[in-house]
Amino acid sequence: MTKELRALLSKLDTAKQEVRSLLAEDKVQEAKDKMEEVRSLQAKVDLQRELEETEARALGGTELNENGNVEERDMKELEAEYRGIFLQGIRRRPITAEQRSIIAEYERRAVMNEGNTNPAIPDGDVGIVVPQDIQTQINTLMREWNDLSQYVTVENVSTLSGSRVLETDADMTPFAVVDEYGEIQPTDNPKFTTVTYKVKKRAGYLPLTNELLADNDANLLGYVTNWIARKAAHTRNTQIINLLNTLTPQTLADLTAINKVLNVTLDPAISRTSIILTNQDGWNWLDNQVDGNGRPILQDDFTQPGRKLYKGRQIVVVSNRNLPTDTDNALAPLIIGNLKQFMVLFNRRFFELASTREGGDAWRRDTTELRTIMRDDYVKWDGAAAVFGQLDISDTP
């Protein structure tokens, strides 16, 4: 959006406010005269917007600066403006017509929310998507809290449901020998299966105190960002673990049993790219294992200090609370496999926020409730790509 269009939108919004004021004072004729100016400004806005959209299409979605060159910094400026409106909306402050147009422009160009922009957002409502720079912060924090989605395949989708075709893992017959001038016979055909997904809406709300809303932008953003990141990481981890729990458990008595999974049970291509996912009890058992010379069997990953490997496979540890141990039988979960082949997380790519001072308990408590929505689905892709092992930890020190 160029400065010319923003200036016109600002004039249009001011003119509309003057018409409302004149009507409130019962000055009907003056309001009619002012409406002529509103109509004229609206026509200019429409023409200016059409002109900018034509230029943007001609330049592949970019815009021109005052010198007629491609405006490289425009997206950054739009991001900053949108972030300010986002915070203004969280605080339930009025949103002008110009700001609504910025929301629509940002969602069209940056977020690509399936074209579902909403220029008619009521004053103070923040039913808009989280800015991209804040999404990046959220994703970074989720990684710090060991978001398991980083170990599975994540596919961003723009539809609520769909399907993918997967080749079935079946035995193949080799090509037949054909004599010179001999007739080539048909070979076996590949077999396929369809994997479907249906995006589900997951949501929660957070009461914000007036003291927090009155704080500076950095503190408010930090609080909201941390809350979304914690909830989103926990939500994803729960869904991923639930899908892993559908595998048939296999008891692993010792390191020899673990080696057999890596060497025999899993396909060699899967085994080479596998990780070992366990909880704190399983990690403690592995960390106490030594070879015949008393040396730890786990190896240091020199590329990432603090991370451990077993036979070159990364070990990922989650808390006992999220991945519990079968304490009655002293069996800790030890999942071995390539989780990117095992499952796909179909993700709608963004978090959506809305706030209210009237709904829920917000009115009684004099707070603002912030609602977060995320949309995704978790689908098993290749069930043979992972083994759900139950590690016998009865002899752990």
GUBARO-351145 format. One record per residue (C-alpha): residue number from 1; residue in one letter; x, y, z. Coordinates in nm, 2 decimals. Layout:
// residues N
+-----+---+--------+--------+--------+
!   k ! r !     px !     py !     pz !
+-----+---+--------+--------+--------+
! NUM ! a !      X !      Y !      Z !
...
+-----+---+--------+--------+--------+
END
This chain:
// residues 397
+-----+---+--------+--------+--------+
!   k ! r !     px !     py !     pz !
+-----+---+--------+--------+--------+
!   1 ! m !   0.00 !   0.00 !   0.00 !
!   2 ! t !   0.15 !   0.34 !  -0.10 !
!   3 ! k !   0.15 !   0.66 !   0.10 !
!   4 ! e !  -0.10 !   0.81 !  -0.14 !
!   5 ! l !  -0.36 !   0.55 !  -0.07 !
!   6 ! r !  -0.30 !   0.57 !   0.30 !
!   7 ! a !  -0.34 !   0.95 !   0.30 !
!   8 ! l !  -0.67 !   0.91 !   0.10 !
!   9 ! l !  -0.80 !   0.65 !   0.35 !
!  10 ! s !  -0.72 !   0.88 !   0.64 !
!  11 ! k !  -0.91 !   1.17 !   0.48 !
!  12 ! l !  -1.20 !   0.94 !   0.40 !
!  13 ! d !  -1.21 !   0.82 !   0.76 !
!  14 ! t !  -1.21 !   1.18 !   0.89 !
!  15 ! a !  -1.48 !   1.28 !   0.65 !
!  16 ! k !  -1.70 !   0.99 !   0.76 !
!  17 ! q !  -1.65 !   1.08 !   1.13 !
!  18 ! e !  -1.76 !   1.44 !   1.05 !
!  19 ! v !  -2.08 !   1.31 !   0.88 !
!  20 ! r !  -2.16 !   1.11 !   1.19 !
!  21 ! s !  -2.10 !   1.41 !   1.41 !
!  22 ! l !  -2.33 !   1.63 !   1.20 !
!  23 ! l !  -2.60 !   1.37 !   1.21 !
!  24 ! a !  -2.57 !   1.34 !   1.58 !
!  25 ! e !  -2.62 !   1.72 !   1.60 !
!  26 ! d !  -2.93 !   1.69 !   1.37 !
!  27 ! k !  -2.75 !   1.90 !   1.10 !
!  28 ! v !  -2.90 !   1.70 !   0.81 !
!  29 ! q !  -2.82 !   1.94 !   0.53 !
!  30 ! e !  -2.46 !   1.99 !   0.64 !
!  31 ! a !  -2.43 !   1.61 !   0.66 !
!  32 ! k !  -2.56 !   1.57 !   0.31 !
!  33 ! d !  -2.31 !   1.83 !   0.18 !
!  34 ! k !  -2.03 !   1.65 !   0.36 !
!  35 ! m !  -2.14 !   1.31 !   0.21 !
!  36 ! e !  -2.06 !   1.45 !  -0.13 !
!  37 ! e !  -1.70 !   1.48 !  -0.02 !
!  38 ! v !  -1.72 !   1.13 !   0.12 !
!  39 ! r !  -1.84 !   0.99 !  -0.21 !
!  40 ! s !  -1.57 !   1.18 !  -0.39 !
!  41 ! l !  -1.29 !   1.05 !  -0.16 !
!  42 ! q !  -1.43 !   0.70 !  -0.18 !
!  43 ! a !  -1.41 !   0.71 !  -0.56 !
!  44 ! k !  -1.05 !   0.83 !  -0.54 !
!  45 ! v !  -0.97 !   0.55 !  -0.30 !
!  46 ! d !  -1.12 !   0.29 !  -0.53 !
!  47 ! l !  -0.93 !   0.42 !  -0.83 !
!  48 ! q !  -0.60 !   0.45 !  -0.64 !
!  49 ! r !  -0.64 !   0.09 !  -0.50 !
!  50 ! e !  -0.72 !  -0.04 !  -0.85 !
!  51 ! l !  -0.41 !   0.14 !  -0.99 !
!  52 ! e !  -0.18 !   0.00 !  -0.72 !
!  53 ! e !  -0.32 !  -0.36 !  -0.77 !
!  54 ! t !  -0.26 !  -0.33 !  -1.14 !
!  55 ! e !   0.10 !  -0.22 !  -1.09 !
!  56 ! a !   0.15 !  -0.49 !  -0.83 !
!  57 ! r !   0.03 !  -0.76 !  -1.07 !
!  58 ! a !   0.26 !  -0.63 !  -1.34 !
!  59 ! l !   0.55 !  -0.65 !  -1.10 !
!  60 ! g !   0.47 !  -0.99 !  -0.96 !
!  61 ! g !   0.31 !  -0.87 !  -0.63 !
!  62 ! t !   0.55 !  -0.58 !  -0.56 !
!  63 ! e !   0.47 !  -0.21 !  -0.55 !
!  64 ! l !   0.64 !   0.11 !  -0.67 !
!  65 ! n !   0.81 !   0.37 !  -0.47 !
!  66 ! e !   0.79 !   0.75 !  -0.53 !
!  67 ! n !   1.07 !   0.72 !  -0.80 !
!  68 ! g !   0.89 !   0.45 !  -0.99 !
!  69 ! n !   1.12 !   0.17 !  -0.87 !
!  70 ! v !   1.03 !  -0.15 !  -0.69 !
!  71 ! e !   0.98 !  -0.08 !  -0.32 !
!  72 ! e !   1.20 !  -0.34 !  -0.15 !
!  73 ! r !   1.13 !  -0.22 !   0.21 !
!  74 ! d !   0.76 !  -0.20 !   0.17 !
!  75 ! m !   0.69 !  -0.54 !   0.32 !
!  76 ! k !   0.90 !  -0.46 !   0.63 !
!  77 ! e !   0.71 !  -0.13 !   0.67 !
!  78 ! l !   0.38 !  -0.32 !   0.63 !
!  79 ! e !   0.49 !  -0.58 !   0.88 !
!  80 ! a !   0.57 !  -0.31 !   1.14 !
!  81 ! e !   0.24 !  -0.13 !   1.08 !
!  82 ! y !   0.05 !  -0.46 !   1.11 !
!  83 ! r !   0.22 !  -0.54 !   1.43 !
!  84 ! g !   0.12 !  -0.21 !   1.58 !
!  85 ! i !  -0.25 !  -0.27 !   1.48 !
!  86 ! f !  -0.22 !  -0.62 !   1.62 !
!  87 ! l !  -0.11 !  -0.49 !   1.96 !
!  88 ! q !  -0.38 !  -0.22 !   1.94 !
!  89 ! g !  -0.64 !  -0.48 !   1.88 !
!  90 ! i !  -0.52 !  -0.69 !   2.18 !
!  91 ! r !  -0.58 !  -0.39 !   2.39 !
!  92 ! r !  -0.93 !  -0.35 !   2.24 !
!  93 ! r !  -0.86 !   0.00 !   2.10 !
!  94 ! p !  -1.05 !   0.13 !   1.80 !
!  95 ! i !  -0.93 !   0.03 !   1.45 !
!  96 ! t !  -0.97 !   0.29 !   1.18 !
!  97 ! a !  -1.07 !   0.23 !   0.81 !
!  98 ! e !  -0.71 !   0.29 !   0.71 !
!  99 ! q !  -0.59 !   0.03 !   0.96 !
! 100 ! r !  -0.85 !  -0.22 !   0.84 !
! 101 ! s !  -0.71 !  -0.18 !   0.49 !
! 102 ! i !  -0.36 !  -0.25 !   0.62 !
! 103 ! i !  -0.49 !  -0.57 !   0.78 !
! 104 ! a !  -0.65 !  -0.68 !   0.45 !
! 105 ! e !  -0.33 !  -0.59 !   0.26 !
! 106 ! y !  -0.11 !  -0.77 !   0.50 !
! 107 ! e !  -0.31 !  -1.09 !   0.51 !
! 108 ! r !  -0.34 !  -1.09 !   0.13 !
! 109 ! r !   0.03 !  -1.04 !   0.06 !
! 110 ! a !   0.21 !  -1.19 !   0.36 !
! 111 ! v !   0.00 !  -1.45 !   0.53 !
! 112 ! m !  -0.21 !  -1.57 !   0.23 !
! 113 ! n !  -0.50 !  -1.66 !   0.46 !
! 114 ! e !  -0.69 !  -1.82 !   0.16 !
! 115 ! g !  -0.82 !  -1.48 !   0.07 !
! 116 ! n !  -1.03 !  -1.46 !   0.39 !
! 117 ! t !  -0.94 !  -1.10 !   0.47 !
! 118 ! n !  -1.19 !  -0.92 !   0.69 !
! 119 ! p !  -1.18 !  -0.54 !   0.63 !
! 120 ! a !  -1.50 !  -0.50 !   0.83 !
! 121 ! i !  -1.34 !  -0.58 !   1.16 !
! 122 ! p !  -1.53 !  -0.41 !   1.45 !
! 123 ! d !  -1.35 !  -0.15 !   1.65 !
! 124 ! g !  -1.11 !  -0.31 !   1.90 !
! 125 ! d !  -1.15 !  -0.66 !   1.76 !
! 126 ! v !  -0.83 !  -0.85 !   1.68 !
! 127 ! g !  -0.97 !  -1.14 !   1.49 !
! 128 ! i !  -0.65 !  -1.15 !   1.28 !
! 129 ! v !  -0.35 !  -1.37 !   1.23 !
! 130 ! v !  -0.03 !  -1.34 !   1.43 !
! 131 ! p !   0.23 !  -1.13 !   1.25 !
! 132 ! q !   0.50 !  -1.32 !   1.07 !
! 133 ! d !   0.79 !  -1.19 !   1.28 !
! 134 ! i !   0.60 !  -1.29 !   1.60 !
! 135 ! q !   0.53 !  -1.63 !   1.45 !
! 136 ! t !   0.90 !  -1.67 !   1.40 !
! 137 ! q !   0.96 !  -1.60 !   1.77 !
! 138 ! i !   0.69 !  -1.84 !   1.87 !
! 139 ! n !   0.84 !  -2.12 !   1.65 !
! 140 ! t !   1.19 !  -2.05 !   1.80 !
! 141 ! l !   1.06 !  -2.08 !   2.15 !
! 142 ! m !   0.87 !  -2.40 !   2.07 !
! 143 ! r !   1.20 !  -2.55 !   1.96 !
! 144 ! e !   1.36 !  -2.45 !   2.29 !
! 145 ! w !   1.08 !  -2.64 !   2.46 !
! 146 ! n !   1.16 !  -2.94 !   2.25 !
! 147 ! d !   0.87 !  -2.92 !   2.01 !
! 148 ! l !   0.85 !  -3.28 !   1.87 !
! 149 ! s !   0.71 !  -3.15 !   1.54 !
! 150 ! q !   1.07 !  -3.07 !   1.44 !
! 151 ! y !   1.13 !  -3.44 !   1.41 !
! 152 ! v !   0.82 !  -3.52 !   1.20 !
! 153 ! t !   0.72 !  -3.41 !   0.85 !
! 154 ! v !   0.53 !  -3.08 !   0.86 !
! 155 ! e !   0.32 !  -3.00 !   0.55 !
! 156 ! n !   0.16 !  -2.66 !   0.53 !
! 157 ! v !  -0.19 !  -2.67 !   0.37 !
! 158 ! s !  -0.44 !  -2.41 !   0.27 !
! 159 ! t !  -0.75 !  -2.64 !   0.28 !
! 160 ! l !  -0.94 !  -2.79 !   0.57 !
! 161 ! s !  -0.92 !  -3.14 !   0.42 !
! 162 ! g !  -0.75 !  -3.33 !   0.15 !
! 163 ! s !  -0.56 !  -3.65 !   0.06 !
! 164 ! r !  -0.22 !  -3.77 !  -0.05 !
! 165 ! v !  -0.13 !  -4.08 !  -0.25 !
! 166 ! l !   0.14 !  -4.30 !  -0.10 !
! 167 ! e !   0.32 !  -4.60 !  -0.27 !
! 168 ! t !   0.27 !  -4.91 !  -0.06 !
! 169 ! d !   0.58 !  -5.08 !   0.06 !
! 170 ! a !   0.55 !  -5.41 !  -0.12 !
! 171 ! d !   0.80 !  -5.67 !  -0.25 !
! 172 ! m !   0.91 !  -5.62 !  -0.61 !
! 173 ! t !   1.00 !  -5.88 !  -0.87 !
! 174 ! p !   1.31 !  -5.81 !  -1.08 !
! 175 ! f !   1.29 !  -5.73 !  -1.45 !
! 176 ! a !   1.28 !  -6.05 !  -1.66 !
! 177 ! v !   1.56 !  -6.15 !  -1.90 !
! 178 ! v !   1.46 !  -6.09 !  -2.26 !
! 179 ! d !   1.63 !  -6.26 !  -2.55 !
! 180 ! e !   1.73 !  -6.06 !  -2.85 !
! 181 ! y !   1.42 !  -5.99 !  -3.06 !
! 182 ! g !   1.22 !  -6.14 !  -2.78 !
! 183 ! e !   0.89 !  -6.00 !  -2.66 !
! 184 ! i !   0.90 !  -5.80 !  -2.34 !
! 185 ! q !   0.64 !  -5.92 !  -2.08 !
! 186 ! p !   0.45 !  -5.69 !  -1.84 !
! 187 ! t !   0.60 !  -5.64 !  -1.50 !
! 188 ! d !   0.43 !  -5.60 !  -1.16 !
! 189 ! n !   0.27 !  -5.26 !  -1.10 !
! 190 ! p !   0.33 !  -5.04 !  -0.80 !
! 191 ! k !   0.06 !  -5.03 !  -0.54 !
! 192 ! f !  -0.07 !  -4.72 !  -0.39 !
! 193 ! t !  -0.28 !  -4.62 !  -0.09 !
! 194 ! t !  -0.46 !  -4.29 !  -0.01 !
! 195 ! v !  -0.38 !  -4.10 !   0.31 !
! 196 ! t !  -0.65 !  -3.84 !   0.41 !
! 197 ! y !  -0.63 !  -3.55 !   0.65 !
! 198 ! k !  -0.90 !  -3.33 !   0.80 !
! 199 ! v !  -0.77 !  -3.02 !   0.98 !
! 200 ! k !  -0.90 !  -2.98 !   1.33 !
! 201 ! k !  -0.94 !  -2.65 !   1.52 !
! 202 ! r !  -0.76 !  -2.64 !   1.86 !
! 203 ! a !  -0.80 !  -2.34 !   2.08 !
! 204 ! g !  -0.77 !  -2.19 !   2.43 !
! 205 ! y !  -0.80 !  -1.85 !   2.60 !
! 206 ! l !  -0.58 !  -1.64 !   2.83 !
! 207 ! p !  -0.71 !  -1.37 !   3.06 !
! 208 ! l !  -0.50 !  -1.06 !   3.04 !
! 209 ! t !  -0.49 !  -0.82 !   3.33 !
! 210 ! n !  -0.53 !  -0.44 !   3.27 !
! 211 ! e !  -0.19 !  -0.39 !   3.43 !
! 212 ! l !  -0.03 !  -0.61 !   3.16 !
! 213 ! l !  -0.23 !  -0.44 !   2.88 !
! 214 ! a !  -0.11 !  -0.10 !   3.01 !
! 215 ! d !   0.25 !  -0.22 !   3.00 !
! 216 ! n !   0.49 !  -0.15 !   2.71 !
! 217 ! d !   0.47 !  -0.34 !   2.38 !
! 218 ! a !   0.77 !  -0.55 !   2.44 !
! 219 ! n !   0.65 !  -0.69 !   2.77 !
! 220 ! l !   0.30 !  -0.76 !   2.63 !
! 221 ! l !   0.44 !  -0.93 !   2.32 !
! 222 ! g !   0.68 !  -1.13 !   2.53 !
! 223 ! y !   0.41 !  -1.26 !   2.76 !
! 224 ! v !   0.17 !  -1.35 !   2.48 !
! 225 ! t !   0.44 !  -1.50 !   2.27 !
! 226 ! n !   0.56 !  -1.73 !   2.55 !
! 227 ! w !   0.21 !  -1.84 !   2.63 !
! 228 ! i !   0.13 !  -1.93 !   2.28 !
! 229 ! a !   0.46 !  -2.11 !   2.23 !
! 230 ! r !   0.42 !  -2.32 !   2.55 !
! 231 ! k !   0.06 !  -2.42 !   2.47 !
! 232 ! a !   0.14 !  -2.49 !   2.10 !
! 233 ! a !   0.44 !  -2.70 !   2.18 !
! 234 ! h !   0.26 !  -2.90 !   2.44 !
! 235 ! t !  -0.04 !  -2.95 !   2.21 !
! 236 ! r !   0.17 !  -3.08 !   1.93 !
! 237 ! n !   0.38 !  -3.30 !   2.15 !
! 238 ! t !   0.06 !  -3.46 !   2.30 !
! 239 ! q !  -0.08 !  -3.53 !   1.95 !
! 240 ! i !   0.24 !  -3.68 !   1.82 !
! 241 ! i !   0.29 !  -3.90 !   2.13 !
! 242 ! n !  -0.08 !  -4.01 !   2.10 !
! 243 ! l !  -0.01 !  -4.13 !   1.74 !
! 244 ! l !   0.31 !  -4.31 !   1.85 !
! 245 ! n !   0.11 !  -4.49 !   2.12 !
! 246 ! t !  -0.10 !  -4.66 !   1.84 !
! 247 ! l !   0.21 !  -4.87 !   1.76 !
! 248 ! t !   0.22 !  -5.22 !   1.91 !
! 249 ! p !   0.47 !  -5.22 !   2.20 !
! 250 ! q !   0.78 !  -5.43 !   2.18 !
! 251 ! t !   0.98 !  -5.52 !   2.50 !
! 252 ! l !   1.35 !  -5.43 !   2.49 !
! 253 ! a !   1.54 !  -5.61 !   2.76 !
! 254 ! d !   1.89 !  -5.47 !   2.69 !
! 255 ! l !   2.12 !  -5.31 !   2.44 !
! 256 ! t !   2.12 !  -5.62 !   2.22 !
! 257 ! a !   1.75 !  -5.58 !   2.17 !
! 258 ! i !   1.79 !  -5.22 !   2.08 !
! 259 ! n !   2.06 !  -5.32 !   1.83 !
! 260 ! k !   1.83 !  -5.57 !   1.67 !
! 261 ! v !   1.57 !  -5.31 !   1.61 !
! 262 ! l !   1.83 !  -5.09 !   1.44 !
! 263 ! n !   1.99 !  -5.38 !   1.24 !
! 264 ! v !   1.69 !  -5.60 !   1.16 !
! 265 ! t !   1.35 !  -5.47 !   1.24 !
! 266 ! l !   1.38 !  -5.14 !   1.06 !
! 267 ! d !   1.46 !  -5.11 !   0.69 !
! 268 ! p !   1.83 !  -5.01 !   0.65 !
! 269 ! a !   1.73 !  -4.68 !   0.49 !
! 270 ! i !   1.49 !  -4.60 !   0.78 !
! 271 ! s !   1.75 !  -4.72 !   1.04 !
! 272 ! r !   2.02 !  -4.49 !   0.91 !
! 273 ! t !   1.80 !  -4.18 !   0.95 !
! 274 ! s !   1.63 !  -4.28 !   1.27 !
! 275 ! i !   1.62 !  -4.10 !   1.61 !
! 276 ! i !   1.57 !  -4.25 !   1.95 !
! 277 ! l !   1.29 !  -4.09 !   2.15 !
! 278 ! t !   1.26 !  -4.17 !   2.52 !
! 279 ! n !   1.17 !  -4.01 !   2.85 !
! 280 ! q !   1.38 !  -3.92 !   3.15 !
! 281 ! d !   1.38 !  -4.28 !   3.29 !
! 282 ! g !   1.49 !  -4.42 !   2.95 !
! 283 ! w !   1.76 !  -4.16 !   2.92 !
! 284 ! n !   1.89 !  -4.23 !   3.26 !
! 285 ! w !   1.92 !  -4.60 !   3.17 !
! 286 ! l !   2.10 !  -4.53 !   2.85 !
! 287 ! d !   2.33 !  -4.28 !   3.02 !
! 288 ! n !   2.44 !  -4.54 !   3.27 !
! 289 ! q !   2.53 !  -4.81 !   3.02 !
! 290 ! v !   2.90 !  -4.89 !   2.97 !
! 291 ! d !   3.10 !  -5.12 !   2.74 !
! 292 ! g !   3.33 !  -5.39 !   2.85 !
! 293 ! n !   3.60 !  -5.14 !   2.93 !
! 294 ! g !   3.38 !  -4.93 !   3.15 !
! 295 ! r !   3.33 !  -4.65 !   2.89 !
! 296 ! p !   2.99 !  -4.50 !   2.83 !
! 297 ! i !   2.81 !  -4.64 !   2.53 !
! 298 ! l !   2.66 !  -4.30 !   2.44 !
! 299 ! q !   2.87 !  -4.07 !   2.22 !
! 300 ! d !   2.90 !  -3.70 !   2.22 !
! 301 ! d !   2.77 !  -3.51 !   1.92 !
! 302 ! f !   3.06 !  -3.27 !   1.85 !
! 303 ! t !   2.84 !  -3.06 !   1.62 !
! 304 ! q !   2.60 !  -2.98 !   1.91 !
! 305 ! p !   2.77 !  -2.99 !   2.25 !
! 306 ! g !   2.55 !  -3.16 !   2.51 !
! 307 ! r !   2.37 !  -3.38 !   2.27 !
! 308 ! k !   2.43 !  -3.75 !   2.28 !
! 309 ! l !   2.42 !  -4.02 !   2.01 !
! 310 ! y !   2.38 !  -4.40 !   2.02 !
! 311 ! k !   2.54 !  -4.56 !   1.71 !
! 312 ! g !   2.52 !  -4.23 !   1.54 !
! 313 ! r !   2.14 !  -4.18 !   1.61 !
! 314 ! q !   2.03 !  -3.87 !   1.80 !
! 315 ! i !   1.86 !  -3.92 !   2.13 !
! 316 ! v !   1.56 !  -3.70 !   2.20 !
! 317 ! v !   1.44 !  -3.68 !   2.56 !
! 318 ! v !   1.10 !  -3.56 !   2.68 !
! 319 ! s !   0.97 !  -3.54 !   3.04 !
! 320 ! n !   0.82 !  -3.84 !   3.22 !
! 321 ! r !   0.51 !  -3.64 !   3.27 !
! 322 ! n !   0.45 !  -3.62 !   2.89 !
! 323 ! l !   0.58 !  -3.97 !   2.80 !
! 324 ! p !   0.52 !  -4.17 !   3.12 !
! 325 ! t !   0.70 !  -4.49 !   3.23 !
! 326 ! d !   0.50 !  -4.81 !   3.31 !
! 327 ! t !   0.61 !  -4.80 !   3.67 !
! 328 ! d !   0.42 !  -5.13 !   3.76 !
! 329 ! n !   0.64 !  -5.32 !   3.52 !
! 330 ! a !   0.95 !  -5.09 !   3.52 !
! 331 ! l !   0.92 !  -5.03 !   3.14 !
! 332 ! a !   1.03 !  -4.70 !   2.99 !
! 333 ! p !   0.92 !  -4.59 !   2.64 !
! 334 ! l !   1.20 !  -4.60 !   2.38 !
! 335 ! i !   1.08 !  -4.52 !   2.03 !
! 336 ! i !   1.32 !  -4.59 !   1.75 !
! 337 ! g !   1.26 !  -4.48 !   1.39 !
! 338 ! n !   1.24 !  -4.21 !   1.13 !
! 339 ! l !   0.95 !  -4.00 !   1.25 !
! 340 ! k !   0.95 !  -3.79 !   0.94 !
! 341 ! q !   0.85 !  -4.11 !   0.75 !
! 342 ! f !   0.62 !  -4.23 !   1.02 !
! 343 ! m !   0.38 !  -3.94 !   1.03 !
! 344 ! v !   0.28 !  -3.61 !   0.87 !
! 345 ! l !   0.16 !  -3.30 !   1.05 !
! 346 ! f !  -0.08 !  -3.11 !   0.82 !
! 347 ! n !  -0.06 !  -2.75 !   0.94 !
! 348 ! r !  -0.26 !  -2.44 !   0.85 !
! 349 ! r !   0.06 !  -2.24 !   0.92 !
! 350 ! f !  -0.06 !  -1.97 !   1.14 !
! 351 ! f !  -0.21 !  -1.88 !   1.48 !
! 352 ! e !  -0.52 !  -1.67 !   1.50 !
! 353 ! l !  -0.61 !  -1.44 !   1.79 !
! 354 ! a !  -0.92 !  -1.26 !   1.90 !
! 355 ! s !  -0.98 !  -1.06 !   2.22 !
! 356 ! t !  -1.29 !  -0.95 !   2.42 !
! 357 ! r !  -1.37 !  -0.75 !   2.73 !
! 358 ! e !  -1.74 !  -0.85 !   2.74 !
! 359 ! g !  -1.74 !  -1.23 !   2.68 !
! 360 ! g !  -1.66 !  -1.51 !   2.93 !
! 361 ! d !  -1.55 !  -1.38 !   3.27 !
! 362 ! a !  -1.37 !  -1.07 !   3.13 !
! 363 ! w !  -1.66 !  -0.83 !   3.22 !
! 364 ! r !  -1.69 !  -0.95 !   3.58 !
! 365 ! r !  -1.31 !  -0.96 !   3.64 !
! 366 ! d !  -1.23 !  -0.64 !   3.45 !
! 367 ! t !  -0.98 !  -0.82 !   3.22 !
! 368 ! t !  -0.94 !  -0.89 !   2.85 !
! 369 ! e !  -0.96 !  -1.25 !   2.74 !
! 370 ! l !  -0.73 !  -1.35 !   2.45 !
! 371 ! r !  -0.83 !  -1.65 !   2.25 !
! 372 ! t !  -0.58 !  -1.84 !   2.04 !
! 373 ! i !  -0.67 !  -2.09 !   1.76 !
! 374 ! m !  -0.44 !  -2.33 !   1.57 !
! 375 ! r !  -0.55 !  -2.57 !   1.30 !
! 376 ! d !  -0.37 !  -2.90 !   1.22 !
! 377 ! d !  -0.41 !  -3.28 !   1.18 !
! 378 ! y !  -0.17 !  -3.56 !   1.26 !
! 379 ! v !  -0.17 !  -3.86 !   1.02 !
! 380 ! k !   0.03 !  -4.18 !   1.02 !
! 381 ! w !   0.22 !  -4.21 !   0.69 !
! 382 ! d !   0.44 !  -4.52 !   0.72 !
! 383 ! g !   0.37 !  -4.74 !   1.02 !
! 384 ! a !   0.68 !  -4.95 !   0.96 !
! 385 ! a !   0.91 !  -4.65 !   1.00 !
! 386 ! a !   0.91 !  -4.66 !   1.38 !
! 387 ! v !   0.91 !  -4.92 !   1.66 !
! 388 ! f !   0.76 !  -4.84 !   2.00 !
! 389 ! g !   1.00 !  -5.01 !   2.24 !
! 390 ! q !   0.95 !  -5.06 !   2.61 !
! 391 ! l !   1.28 !  -5.06 !   2.78 !
! 392 ! d !   1.33 !  -5.28 !   3.09 !
! 393 ! i !   1.48 !  -5.04 !   3.35 !
! 394 ! s !   1.45 !  -5.26 !   3.65 !
! 395 ! d !   1.83 !  -5.28 !   3.69 !
! 396 ! t !   1.88 !  -4.90 !   3.67 !
! 397 ! p !   2.10 !  -4.77 !   3.95 !
+-----+---+--------+--------+--------+
END
